[in-house]
Amino acid sequence: MGATHLPSTEFDGTAVDDQLEAEAEARLGDPAEPMVQLLAPDGTLGTDPLFSAYADRLDAEKLRGFYADMAKIRRFDVEATALQRQGQLALWVPLTGQEGAQIGSGRASQPQDYIFPTYREHGVALTRNVDLAELLRQFRGVSNGGWNPKDTNFHLYTLVLAAQTPHAVGYAMGIQRDQKLAAAAAGRPAEPKAAVMVYFGDGASSEGDVHESMVFASSYKAPVVFFCQNNHWAISVPSSVQTRIPLANRAKGYGFPGIRVDGNDVIAVHAVTEWALERAREGHGPVLIEAFTYRVGAHTTADDPTKYRESSEETRWRAKDPLDRLEKYLRAQGLADDAFFAQVKAEGDELAAYVRKTTHDLETPDIRTAFANTYVEAHPLVAEELAWFEQYSAGFADEPDHAVPSPGGAGTTEAATGAAR
């Protein structure tokens, strides 16, 4: 059996690479120019020399689908927030205001593409057919994930800022090598080309992981699209503190195109993302998309945005709402009527009811599974800790029913009396 030959270095043909980059930059224009926008806040559809051709591919059914997706995920977001306030979830990360960025980009991907989200990509999860009720398992604290990424090519949420970006580039480099090996193998059926898309926020863009990921992606021309949702606030820090230039401009320093798109324009987001993913699949390397959007609500349900930003800012952005502008367009073009919007609302309420019931029905797993899943094989330290836990739990076996241990060790009656004092 002959030796396995790895693909040759990706640095071959640098002159051709430089030409492709120059052509891409010439088509995109100066990144300091205004962002790409097709659908204005008043619902009128404009044109773009490059991306209008992609928008023209969208028929009435797809446009109605965009609106239905955005409306459903907003209704889901409202329901999940209510579940957290009712004590059913430990935490929730709202997305209201960012529906256009998520639905537009998610719907531009193809089934063979692999998606790496952060922790706010509920809309993208919808487009990848993730059961939204399963998505809440992690926020309830009963699962480390909630779904199997192999079923949807949608990775588990990552709560550590930017940790998913090097994972995404590594996965993209794996795809790149698999495709080269497949091309070299005679008689192997060709599979559809795939790309990777990784999401992160404006705050996470300051993390070293993002820089390192872009260095590797550019050096190896990895088929990856970096999708930054610039929602203007990294918790309480405004994006103006994160960067002095448009985030999309950073791509030029790494040697690949960067595009700023109106993140509240679902049509433009879809067009830009479709272009970027096509480019990545064809071997032309990475793209950075900066979706210029806004986080209308709190960073999480543990946050109070009234402490650090003015309500007038939120009011200005609500006038740019992604759902409102698409509804105006659909009505003006005669593509949707009252019956359609009523049906969408009913479907959203139905989704909310399903999510609410499923969340209430979730059972808390036995904590012993945490010990069993720490390592693949038995570990003496974990066994010692489990024995301690069993001994600790056994200490409550003889407690009277009315004297349930409190976190401080006192019974319910004593704790209540102390609180009254």
DAKARA-V972284 format. One record per residue. N is the residue number from 1. RES is the residue in one letter. PHI is phi in radians with two decimals (NA if undefined). PSI is psi in whole degrees, 0 to 359 (none if undefined). D_FIRST is the distance of its C-alpha to the first C-alpha in whole Angstrom. Layout:
n->{N;N}
res->{RES;RES}
phi->{PHI;PHI}
psi->{PSI;PSI}
d_first->{D_FIRST;D_FIRST}
This chain:
n->{1;2;3;4;5;6;7;8;9;10;11;12;13;14;15;16;17;18;19;20;21;22;23;24;25;26;27;28;29;30;31;32;33;34;35;36;37;38;39;40;41;42;43;44;45;46;47;48;49;50;51;52;53;54;55;56;57;58;59;60;61;62;63;64;65;66;67;68;69;70;71;72;73;74;75;76;77;78;79;80;81;82;83;84;85;86;87;88;89;90;91;92;93;94;95;96;97;98;99;100;101;102;103;104;105;106;107;108;109;110;111;112;113;114;115;116;117;118;119;120;121;122;123;124;125;126;127;128;129;130;131;132;133;134;135;136;137;138;139;140;141;142;143;144;145;146;147;148;149;150;151;152;153;154;155;156;157;158;159;160;161;162;163;164;165;166;167;168;169;170;171;172;173;174;175;176;177;178;179;180;181;182;183;184;185;186;187;188;189;190;191;192;193;194;195;196;197;198;199;200;201;202;203;204;205;206;207;208;209;210;211;212;213;214;215;216;217;218;219;220;221;222;223;224;225;226;227;228;229;230;231;232;233;234;235;236;237;238;239;240;241;242;243;244;245;246;247;248;249;250;251;252;253;254;255;256;257;258;259;260;261;262;263;264;265;266;267;268;269;270;271;272;273;274;275;276;277;278;279;280;281;282;283;284;285;286;287;288;289;290;291;292;293;294;295;296;297;298;299;300;301;302;303;304;305;306;307;308;309;310;311;312;313;314;315;316;317;318;319;320;321;322;323;324;325;326;327;328;329;330;331;332;333;334;335;336;337;338;339;340;341;342;343;344;345;346;347;348;349;350;351;352;353;354;355;356;357;358;359;360;361;362;363;364;365;366;367;368;369;370;371;372;373;374;375;376;377;378;379;380;381;382;383;384;385;386;387;388;389;390;391;392;393;394;395;396;397;398;399;400;401;402;403;404;405;406;407;408;409;410;411;412;413;414;415;416;417;418;419;420;421}
res->{M;G;A;T;H;L;P;S;T;E;F;D;G;T;A;V;D;D;Q;L;E;A;E;A;E;A;R;L;G;D;P;A;E;P;M;V;Q;L;L;A;P;D;G;T;L;G;T;D;P;L;F;S;A;Y;A;D;R;L;D;A;E;K;L;R;G;F;Y;A;D;M;A;K;I;R;R;F;D;V;E;A;T;A;L;Q;R;Q;G;Q;L;A;L;W;V;P;L;T;G;Q;E;G;A;Q;I;G;S;G;R;A;S;Q;P;Q;D;Y;I;F;P;T;Y;R;E;H;G;V;A;L;T;R;N;V;D;L;A;E;L;L;R;Q;F;R;G;V;S;N;G;G;W;N;P;K;D;T;N;F;H;L;Y;T;L;V;L;A;A;Q;T;P;H;A;V;G;Y;A;M;G;I;Q;R;D;Q;K;L;A;A;A;A;A;G;R;P;A;E;P;K;A;A;V;M;V;Y;F;G;D;G;A;S;S;E;G;D;V;H;E;S;M;V;F;A;S;S;Y;K;A;P;V;V;F;F;C;Q;N;N;H;W;A;I;S;V;P;S;S;V;Q;T;R;I;P;L;A;N;R;A;K;G;Y;G;F;P;G;I;R;V;D;G;N;D;V;I;A;V;H;A;V;T;E;W;A;L;E;R;A;R;E;G;H;G;P;V;L;I;E;A;F;T;Y;R;V;G;A;H;T;T;A;D;D;P;T;K;Y;R;E;S;S;E;E;T;R;W;R;A;K;D;P;L;D;R;L;E;K;Y;L;R;A;Q;G;L;A;D;D;A;F;F;A;Q;V;K;A;E;G;D;E;L;A;A;Y;V;R;K;T;T;H;D;L;E;T;P;D;I;R;T;A;F;A;N;T;Y;V;E;A;H;P;L;V;A;E;E;L;A;W;F;E;Q;Y;S;A;G;F;A;D;E;P;D;H;A;V;P;S;P;G;G;A;G;T;T;E;A;A;T;G;A;A;R}
phi->{NA;-1.25;-1.22;-1.35;-1.81;-1.30;-1.02;-1.22;-1.04;-1.36;-1.51;-1.15;1.23;-1.13;-1.10;-1.15;-1.04;-1.06;-1.14;-1.11;-1.13;-1.11;-1.13;-1.09;-1.15;-1.13;-1.28;-1.38;1.45;-1.27;-1.11;-1.35;-1.21;-0.99;-1.21;-1.26;-2.50;-1.95;-1.82;-1.31;-1.01;-1.48;1.56;-1.59;-1.73;-1.69;-2.26;-2.52;-1.06;-1.86;-1.60;-1.09;-1.11;-1.30;-1.13;-1.15;-1.29;-1.46;-1.64;-1.06;-1.11;-1.18;-1.13;-1.12;-1.12;-1.04;-1.13;-1.07;-1.08;-1.14;-1.18;-1.12;-1.25;-1.20;-1.13;-1.07;-1.09;-1.08;-1.17;-1.13;-1.10;-1.12;-1.08;-1.17;-1.11;-1.53;1.50;-1.46;-2.18;-1.27;-2.80;-2.48;-2.04;-1.19;-2.14;-0.89;1.84;-1.90;-1.10;-1.12;-1.13;-1.40;-1.21;-1.07;-1.29;-1.08;-1.24;-1.42;-1.39;-1.95;-0.94;-1.36;-1.25;-2.00;-1.98;-1.97;-1.60;-1.62;-2.35;-2.15;-1.52;-1.14;-1.17;-1.13;-1.02;-1.05;-1.20;-1.71;1.13;-1.38;-1.16;-1.14;-1.17;-1.16;-1.07;-1.36;-1.02;-1.14;-1.33;-1.52;1.47;-1.89;-2.73;-1.40;-2.58;2.26;-2.53;-1.67;-1.02;-1.16;-1.33;-2.25;0.99;-2.16;-1.22;-1.16;-1.06;-2.04;-1.54;-1.46;-0.97;1.22;-1.09;-1.36;-1.20;-1.17;-1.07;-1.12;-1.16;-1.08;-1.13;-1.10;-1.16;-1.15;-1.01;-1.00;-1.26;-1.04;-1.20;-1.20;-1.15;-1.13;-1.15;-1.41;-1.51;-1.23;1.45;-1.38;-1.11;-1.31;-1.73;-1.09;-1.15;-2.18;-2.37;-2.05;-2.21;-2.16;-1.79;-2.78;-1.79;-1.10;-1.16;-1.15;-1.12;-1.48;-1.32;-1.09;-1.02;-1.15;-1.04;-1.08;-1.14;-1.22;-1.08;-1.14;-1.05;-1.24;-1.06;-1.88;0.88;-1.14;-1.38;-2.34;-1.94;-1.52;-2.00;-1.72;-1.56;-1.44;-1.67;1.38;-2.45;-1.62;0.99;-1.82;-1.81;-1.23;-1.12;-1.12;-1.48;-1.22;-2.69;-1.67;-2.27;-0.96;-1.02;-1.06;-1.17;-1.10;-1.02;-1.07;-1.18;-1.66;1.68;-2.48;-1.20;-2.23;-2.26;-1.78;-2.21;-1.14;-1.21;-1.67;-1.88;-1.10;-1.22;-1.16;-1.04;-1.07;-1.12;-1.12;-1.19;-1.07;-1.07;-1.13;-1.19;-1.05;-1.07;-1.15;-1.09;-1.45;1.56;-1.62;1.68;-1.35;-2.46;-1.86;-1.91;-1.84;-1.55;-1.45;-2.35;-2.68;-1.54;-1.15;-1.66;-1.39;-1.07;-2.50;-1.25;-1.64;-1.98;-2.21;-1.15;-1.16;-1.37;-2.36;-2.51;-1.51;-1.14;-1.11;-1.15;-1.07;-1.09;-1.08;-1.34;-1.09;-1.23;-1.85;-0.92;-1.14;-1.26;-1.07;-1.21;-1.26;-1.07;-1.05;-1.17;-1.09;-1.21;-1.12;-1.57;1.20;-1.64;-2.71;-2.19;-1.03;-1.10;-1.11;-1.18;-1.16;-1.14;-1.09;-1.10;-1.11;-1.16;-1.13;-1.14;-1.14;-1.09;-1.08;-1.13;-1.12;-1.11;-1.10;-1.13;-1.10;-1.14;-1.09;-1.49;-1.11;-1.70;-1.30;-1.21;-1.10;-1.07;-1.11;-1.14;-1.13;-1.22;-1.22;-1.72;-1.20;-2.24;-1.14;-1.93;-1.03;-2.24;-1.06;-1.18;-1.14;-1.09;-1.13;-1.18;-1.13;-1.09;-1.10;-1.09;-1.09;-1.13;-1.08;-1.13;-1.13;-1.14;-1.69;-1.10;-1.69;-1.18;-1.08;-1.03;-1.46;-1.99;-1.19;-1.05;-1.66;-0.97;-1.57;1.72;-1.50;-1.26;-1.04;-1.12;-1.11;-1.13;-1.15;-1.13;-1.11;-1.12;-1.16;-1.11}
psi->{128;163;149;129;118;157;149;167;147;0;2;142;44;331;319;319;314;322;318;320;319;319;317;317;323;323;323;336;189;122;346;349;166;157;161;126;131;316;111;164;334;3;7;143;122;195;160;138;334;314;348;328;326;322;328;342;344;122;180;322;318;321;318;324;322;314;316;318;314;320;319;316;331;319;321;318;317;317;318;322;318;320;321;317;333;3;8;339;146;329;155;147;100;154;358;130;338;16;321;318;321;314;319;315;318;317;345;344;161;159;326;347;152;135;132;109;172;248;9;6;52;324;320;321;320;316;340;12;31;134;115;332;323;329;332;350;318;320;344;344;22;3;152;350;276;337;164;113;334;337;332;355;34;113;164;154;145;117;343;123;125;1;336;344;315;328;317;316;320;319;318;321;328;316;315;315;321;318;324;319;321;320;329;343;120;136;356;131;138;133;156;140;145;159;171;142;131;133;144;167;175;325;316;340;343;353;146;332;322;315;310;322;319;327;311;317;318;316;324;8;44;142;73;140;121;119;104;118;98;92;15;348;119;86;255;7;122;155;337;337;331;325;146;354;162;135;328;332;340;332;325;327;338;347;25;165;147;137;133;127;148;106;348;5;96;329;315;318;315;316;313;317;321;317;313;318;321;316;317;317;328;4;17;3;185;166;143;123;125;109;111;99;200;137;100;320;205;161;312;176;356;5;151;96;343;345;342;358;158;146;334;328;315;321;317;321;331;334;347;20;131;326;317;316;324;324;318;318;315;319;317;327;0;28;349;147;186;324;321;313;327;321;320;317;318;319;324;318;323;318;316;319;319;315;318;314;316;321;316;330;352;133;141;124;157;129;340;337;333;323;321;332;5;313;158;318;162;140;130;324;318;321;321;318;322;319;320;317;318;318;317;315;323;337;343;359;325;7;138;155;328;354;60;129;136;169;333;357;350;156;170;314;314;320;319;322;319;321;324;327;none}
d_first->{0;4;7;9;12;15;18;20;24;26;29;28;31;34;36;35;35;39;40;39;41;44;44;43;46;48;48;49;52;53;52;55;57;57;55;54;56;56;59;62;63;66;64;64;60;60;58;55;54;50;50;52;50;48;51;52;49;51;53;56;54;51;54;56;52;52;56;55;52;54;57;55;53;57;58;55;56;60;59;56;59;62;59;59;63;63;61;58;56;55;55;54;53;55;54;57;57;54;53;53;50;48;49;48;45;43;44;43;39;37;35;32;33;33;37;37;41;43;46;48;46;48;48;45;44;46;44;41;43;43;46;48;50;46;46;49;48;47;50;52;50;48;45;42;42;43;40;36;35;32;35;36;34;37;36;39;42;42;45;44;45;42;39;38;37;35;33;33;32;29;28;29;26;24;25;24;21;20;22;20;17;18;20;16;15;16;18;18;22;24;26;29;29;30;32;33;37;39;42;45;48;50;51;47;47;48;46;43;40;41;41;38;36;38;37;33;33;35;33;29;31;30;31;34;38;40;43;46;49;52;55;57;57;55;57;60;59;59;56;59;58;54;54;57;55;53;50;48;49;47;44;45;45;41;40;40;43;45;48;51;52;55;53;56;55;53;52;52;49;47;47;46;43;42;42;40;38;37;37;34;32;32;31;34;34;36;40;43;45;48;50;54;55;57;57;61;61;60;56;56;59;60;61;64;64;68;68;66;66;69;70;70;67;66;68;67;64;65;66;63;61;58;59;63;62;60;62;65;63;62;66;67;64;65;62;63;66;68;66;63;63;65;62;60;62;62;58;58;61;59;56;58;59;56;54;58;57;54;54;57;55;53;53;52;49;50;49;48;44;44;44;41;39;39;36;33;35;38;40;43;44;44;45;48;49;49;51;54;54;54;57;58;58;60;63;64;64;68;69;72;71;73;72;68;67;67;64;67;67;71;72;72;76;76;74;76;79;77;76;80;81}
